[in-house]
Amino acid sequence: MTLKLRNTWAYQGGDRWKWTAFIDDYGSGELEEVKFVDYYLHESFPNPVRRVDTRDNGFELSTGGWGTFELEAFAHMKNGKKIRMRHGLKLEYEPRQGKSRGN
C-alpha cells in the first residue's frame, strides 16, 4: 500500500498558516480504490472529524491554524477495508510555502 497522508502549508503571518491535508499514492493508482477519507483534527478544531469524498484532488481537506499536531486519517476503501494513516502536520516559517514528504 503506497497511500500516504501529506500536507501543504502557506504562512500567513502572525503565527498563522493555511494548510491542506491530502492523500498521495505516488502514481500507483491506489487512490482509485478509495471511497472516502475521514480526517481527525486536533480537538480544538470545530467539528474535528471531517469526511472528504472528492478523489480528483487527493481527498484534500483545507483549513488553517497556528500550530502543529498529529493528524490522523482513515481511508475507506471500495472493498470495505479501512486504512489508518498518521502524519505530523508540517508548518514552517521558511519557506513560507511548502509540501511535506509524507510519513
C-alpha positions as CSV (number, residue, x, y, z in Angstrom):
1,M,0.0,0.0,0.0
2,T,1.5,3.3,-1.1
3,L,-1.1,5.7,0.3
4,K,0.5,8.4,2.4
5,L,-1.0,11.3,4.3
6,R,0.7,14.6,3.5
7,N,0.2,18.4,3.7
8,T,1.0,21.7,2.1
9,W,1.3,24.9,4.0
10,A,1.3,28.7,3.4
11,Y,2.5,31.0,6.2
12,Q,0.1,33.9,6.6
13,G,1.9,35.9,9.2
14,G,1.2,36.4,12.9
15,D,1.9,32.7,13.6
16,R,-0.9,31.6,11.4
17,W,-0.9,29.1,8.5
18,K,-3.3,27.9,5.8
19,W,-2.8,24.2,5.2
20,T,-4.2,21.4,3.2
21,A,-4.0,17.7,4.0
22,F,-4.3,15.2,1.2
23,I,-3.7,11.5,0.3
24,D,-0.9,10.8,-2.1
25,D,-0.5,7.4,-3.9
26,Y,2.8,8.4,-5.6
27,G,1.3,7.5,-9.0
28,S,0.4,3.9,-8.1
29,G,-3.3,4.3,-8.9
30,E,-4.4,3.3,-5.4
31,L,-6.5,6.5,-5.0
32,E,-9.0,5.0,-7.4
33,E,-9.7,2.3,-4.8
34,V,-10.5,4.9,-2.0
35,K,-14.2,5.6,-1.5
36,F,-13.8,8.5,1.1
37,V,-11.5,9.7,3.8
38,D,-12.2,10.7,7.4
39,Y,-9.8,13.2,8.9
40,Y,-9.4,13.5,12.6
41,L,-8.1,17.0,13.5
42,H,-7.0,18.3,16.9
43,E,-9.8,18.5,19.4
44,S,-9.5,22.3,19.4
45,F,-11.0,22.5,15.9
46,P,-14.7,22.9,15.5
47,N,-16.1,19.7,14.0
48,P,-12.7,17.8,14.4
49,V,-13.9,14.8,12.4
50,R,-14.3,15.7,8.7
51,R,-15.2,13.5,5.8
52,V,-14.0,14.1,2.3
53,D,-15.2,12.2,-0.7
54,T,-13.6,14.1,-3.6
55,R,-11.0,11.9,-5.1
56,D,-9.8,14.0,-8.0
57,N,-7.8,16.3,-5.7
58,G,-6.4,13.6,-3.5
59,F,-9.2,13.9,-0.9
60,E,-8.0,17.4,0.0
61,L,-9.0,19.0,3.3
62,S,-8.1,22.7,3.6
63,T,-8.2,24.7,6.8
64,G,-5.8,26.8,8.9
65,G,-4.4,27.3,12.3
66,W,-1.5,28.3,14.5
67,G,0.3,25.0,15.5
68,T,1.2,21.5,14.6
69,F,-0.4,18.3,15.8
70,E,-0.5,14.6,14.7
71,L,-3.2,14.4,12.0
72,E,-4.9,11.1,11.7
73,A,-7.0,9.9,8.7
74,F,-8.8,6.7,7.7
75,A,-9.1,5.9,4.0
76,H,-12.3,3.9,3.5
77,M,-11.7,1.6,0.5
78,K,-14.2,0.4,-2.0
79,N,-13.7,-3.2,-0.9
80,G,-14.7,-2.3,2.7
81,K,-11.2,-2.1,4.2
82,K,-10.2,0.9,6.3
83,I,-6.6,2.1,6.2
84,R,-5.3,4.2,9.1
85,M,-2.7,6.9,8.4
86,R,-0.9,9.4,10.7
87,H,1.1,12.4,9.8
88,G,2.8,15.1,11.9
89,L,1.4,18.3,10.4
90,K,4.3,20.3,8.9
91,L,4.1,24.1,9.2
92,E,7.2,26.2,8.6
93,Y,8.1,29.9,8.6
94,E,10.7,29.4,5.9
95,P,10.0,28.5,3.2
96,R,6.7,30.4,3.6
97,Q,5.0,27.7,1.4
98,G,5.8,24.1,1.0
99,K,4.8,20.5,0.9
100,S,5.6,17.7,3.4
101,R,7.2,14.5,2.2
102,G,4.8,12.1,3.9
103,N,5.4,9.6,6.7
